[in-house]
Amino acid sequence: MTANPDAIVIGTGIGGSAAAALLAGRGKTVTVLERNPFVGGRCASYKKEGFVIDVFVHMVGRCEKGPFGEILRRVARPDAVRWWHPSAESRVVLWIDDEPYPHPDPSYSSPEERESVYRAFGFSDKEIEDAFLIYDTIENMPYEKTFELDNTPYTTWLKTFTDSKLLLGLEHQQVLLCSVITPKEASAGEMIRMFANARTDANVGYPIGGCGAIPEALLSVVRDAGGVVRLRTPVSKVLVEQGRAVGVRLEDGEEIRAPLIISNAGIKETMNKYVEKEALSPDYVESVQSLTTGKLVEGTPMGMIYLKLALAAPVIDAPLVFRNVREGTIEGLAELMQGIMEDKPPKDYKGINIFIPVPSNMDPALAPAGKQLVNFYGLAPVHSKNLDAWVDFHLGYLYTLYPEVEKHLMWYDFSTLDRINKCSGRFHPDIIGITQSVGQTGTDRPSPVTPIENLYLVGADVGQDNIGTELAAESALRLEAILDERGAI
Ligand SMILES: Cc1cc2nc3c(=O)[nH]c(=O)nc-3n(C[C@H](O)[C@H](O)[C@H](O)COP(=O)(O)OP(=O)(O)OC[C@H]3O[C@@H](n4cnc5c(N)ncnc54)[C@H](O)[C@@H]3O)c2cc1C
């Protein structure tokens, strides 16, 4: 059944599943090969005792209005993924210190509400004016003009508007949350395109059925078109003959041939592990080598713990909770970093900002009736010998915000950065892949096109102008356009 498909896709991450669906939608038979026993890569979910749990923490920026909506419409399945969105009845909460406020996301808040949150945050009139000016400029900058700012750090661009520590600090957190780099590293051009897309669409959401529902929906398009999705099937080699990709070899030695090979395994991994060095020019090898996946995991001891809590009763009303502190963030982070260096959690919770999705408030079917599923993440050392102490530290912090959680906690799962490698199969436990930092965006962004004929790349590494999963999904749309232009599909 898998002999001679029209295309082979390596990996069922968002990029691979989306590319495979788009090809299937164009009438191609596609064989998708996945090394894991589950689909979705970094966007996978699993089931436990009636709960459907995302392996990591996910919210989706644009949903129907972004790349996912576009892909599903192109394959004539616009409703294959349904989305929860915040509304007046289901509002995201932002704690500022110990006071809850409606979160000022443009998806659901008015400028007046945003202004009142800025005031609660301690902004002066001038800071409020500057914050609105920054976002007006972002939303109104012509797309072509943003490319002039690709080699400017986002902080440098922000400082042309303000030198307010409070405002710059808030932007810092926003960039870190979306792109997992600091605004000093982030490319202004890419951040402007990314935030402009997110704000213009103003359509943040969460997939009904959990994050794994997205790759499942995309891969059902492949199967329905006669394609095959093989799990536990690691590819060990891309077969290249006379500079042209002709197929793949699996770890068990089986070979499958196809005229089109698309890798979702990561640009570095594909080029370093699966393609013979002789097939690539030294310049290309060097350019791939120099790409970076961000400092959160490269060369720093800073890692994360992802907690998923099964509660016997609903405790948190909001679908999603953020907390920002007005003061003490820097001191708190310094204490936390010290604790991370010593592998010993700090004594108090000074200055900690958080992000708590409550998936079962967005889709009640993700927890058994009357129960609640809560996700929570926190910083911890990458290689801790003291993980239980770090879990206790973060749980203790959650209990200070929602004391009832402790009373109703049935059990929790947690994972660390190591789990990311297991899901993605990459060298680094990276969250975003090749980061959207200066030198890696705009015309410098690695392309889905490789120097090897018929071998292409998809996934977050080669996506642009979007956040996380939508960065990966966008790469599949771009690849489809390239293949179209080349007459390859
Ligand atoms: C902790 C965390 C939180 C995140 N939060 C968000 C969020 O809130 N919102 C958001 O939009 N995004 C978020 N992201 C980012 C998002 O998950 C990723 O950007 C996106 O899922 C990456 O998709 P990808 O296409 O690059 O593929 P990947 O997820 O990297 O998948 C690659 C696939 O290829 C397979 N593969 C690799 N090598 C082989 C091989 N040799 N043979 C066969 N198969 C192979 C892997 O097993 C995997 O299934 C988060 C990520 C993490 C880790």
The ligand as a MOL file (V3000), in Angstrom:
LIG
                    3D

  0  0  0     0  0            999 V3000
M  V30 BEGIN CTAB
M  V30 COUNTS 53 58 0 0 0
M  V30 BEGIN ATOM
M  V30 1 C 6.1820 23.7480 26.0350 0
M  V30 2 C 5.6470 24.2620 24.7430 0
M  V30 3 C 4.6270 25.1890 24.7490 0
M  V30 4 C 4.1210 25.6770 23.5380 0
M  V30 5 N 3.0590 26.5430 23.5640 0
M  V30 6 C 2.4840 26.9240 22.4080 0
M  V30 7 C 1.2810 27.6920 22.4080 0
M  V30 8 O 0.7040 28.0230 23.4460 0
M  V30 9 N 0.7460 28.0380 21.2010 0
M  V30 10 C 1.3110 27.6640 20.0270 0
M  V30 11 O 0.7620 27.9840 18.9630 0
M  V30 12 N 2.4650 26.9430 19.9940 0
M  V30 13 C 3.0560 26.5580 21.1470 0
M  V30 14 N 4.1920 25.8050 21.1320 0
M  V30 15 C 4.9230 25.6100 19.8530 0
M  V30 16 C 4.3340 24.5310 18.9720 0
M  V30 17 O 4.0500 23.3800 19.7270 0
M  V30 18 C 5.3430 24.1740 17.8860 0
M  V30 19 O 5.8140 25.3480 17.2300 0
M  V30 20 C 4.7500 23.3140 16.7890 0
M  V30 21 O 3.9290 22.3030 17.3280 0
M  V30 22 C 5.9170 22.7140 16.0000 0
M  V30 23 O 5.4520 21.9670 14.8990 0
M  V30 24 P 6.4330 21.4240 13.8070 0
M  V30 25 O 5.6770 21.2640 12.5390 0
M  V30 26 O 7.6680 22.2260 13.7390 0
M  V30 27 O 6.7780 19.9230 14.2220 0
M  V30 28 P 7.2320 19.1450 15.5380 0
M  V30 29 O 6.2650 19.3430 16.6260 0
M  V30 30 O 8.6680 19.3660 15.8290 0
M  V30 31 O 7.0630 17.6500 15.0080 0
M  V30 32 C 8.0310 16.9880 14.2340 0
M  V30 33 C 7.5310 15.5800 14.0250 0
M  V30 34 O 8.4700 14.8870 13.2040 0
M  V30 35 C 8.6700 13.5900 13.7490 0
M  V30 36 N 9.9870 13.1060 13.3230 0
M  V30 37 C 11.1820 13.6660 13.6070 0
M  V30 38 N 12.1750 12.9140 13.0750 0
M  V30 39 C 11.5860 11.8630 12.4410 0
M  V30 40 C 12.0820 10.7360 11.7350 0
M  V30 41 N 13.3900 10.5320 11.5700 0
M  V30 42 N 11.1940 9.8600 11.2370 0
M  V30 43 C 9.8470 10.0320 11.3860 0
M  V30 44 N 9.3290 11.0710 12.0880 0
M  V30 45 C 10.1910 11.9820 12.5950 0
M  V30 46 C 8.5870 13.8220 15.2530 0
M  V30 47 O 8.3780 12.6250 15.9720 0
M  V30 48 C 7.4070 14.7950 15.3350 0
M  V30 49 O 6.1790 14.1320 15.3650 0
M  V30 50 C 4.6940 25.2620 22.3180 0
M  V30 51 C 5.7150 24.3100 22.3090 0
M  V30 52 C 6.1930 23.8050 23.5110 0
M  V30 53 C 7.2790 22.7650 23.4770 0
M  V30 END ATOM
M  V30 BEGIN BOND
M  V30 1 1 1 2
M  V30 2 1 2 3
M  V30 3 2 2 52
M  V30 4 2 3 4
M  V30 5 1 4 5
M  V30 6 1 4 50
M  V30 7 2 5 6
M  V30 8 1 6 7
M  V30 9 1 6 13
M  V30 10 2 7 8
M  V30 11 1 7 9
M  V30 12 1 9 10
M  V30 13 2 10 11
M  V30 14 1 10 12
M  V30 15 2 12 13
M  V30 16 1 13 14
M  V30 17 1 14 15
M  V30 18 1 14 50
M  V30 19 1 15 16
M  V30 20 1 16 17
M  V30 21 1 16 18
M  V30 22 1 18 19
M  V30 23 1 18 20
M  V30 24 1 20 21
M  V30 25 1 20 22
M  V30 26 1 22 23
M  V30 27 1 23 24
M  V30 28 2 24 25
M  V30 29 1 24 26
M  V30 30 1 24 27
M  V30 31 1 27 28
M  V30 32 2 28 29
M  V30 33 1 28 30
M  V30 34 1 28 31
M  V30 35 1 31 32
M  V30 36 1 32 33
M  V30 37 1 33 34
M  V30 38 1 33 48
M  V30 39 1 34 35
M  V30 40 1 35 36
M  V30 41 1 35 46
M  V30 42 1 36 37
M  V30 43 1 36 45
M  V30 44 2 37 38
M  V30 45 1 38 39
M  V30 46 1 39 40
M  V30 47 2 39 45
M  V30 48 1 40 41
M  V30 49 2 40 42
M  V30 50 1 42 43
M  V30 51 2 43 44
M  V30 52 1 44 45
M  V30 53 1 46 47
M  V30 54 1 46 48
M  V30 55 1 48 49
M  V30 56 2 50 51
M  V30 57 1 51 52
M  V30 58 1 52 53
M  V30 END BOND
M  V30 END CTAB
M  END
